[in-house]
Amino acid sequence: MFYDIFEKLCYVHNVKPNTVTKAIGLSTATATNWKTSMRIPSGETLVKLADYFHCSVDYLLGRAEGPSADLFIKASLFCCLSTTN
């Protein structure tokens, strides 16, 4: 679930996952590791990601709704578009 939310946030912010991980001080391979291993980042990394995307850690973990209605609408649109391709 974490990676799906992370991927949606990247799409909404028009940024690649590897760019995000590099921006917060992690290796560019980190996002791929999250995707393939289905692991959740450390608490410290979750806080950095929440700061980067201006959302809550709870949102990143799927425990809360989106940080804003606009982002939720864009994320929902992403889901619809990704399932039709």
C-alpha positions, 0 to 999 in steps of 0.5 A, a space after each residue: 500500500 505504501 508504494 502505491 500512495 508514494 507512486 500517486 504522490 509522485 504522479 500528482 507532483 509530476 516527479 519521478 520516484 528516484 528524483 524524490 529519494 535523491 532529494 531527501 538524501 537516499 540512493 536512487 535505488 531506494 524507490 525500486 527497493 520499496 516497490 519490489 520488496 513491499 517494505 515500508 520506509 523507516 520513520 525518519 524517511 517517512 517524515 522526510 517524504 511527508 515534508 517533501 509532499 506536504 502530507 502526513 505520515 498517516 496519509 503515506 501509510 494509508 491511515 488518513 485521507 489525502 492532505 487536500 481535496 485537490 490532491 485526492 481528486 488528482 490521485 483518484 484520476 491517476 487510479 482511473 487512468 492507470 487502470 485503463 492502460 
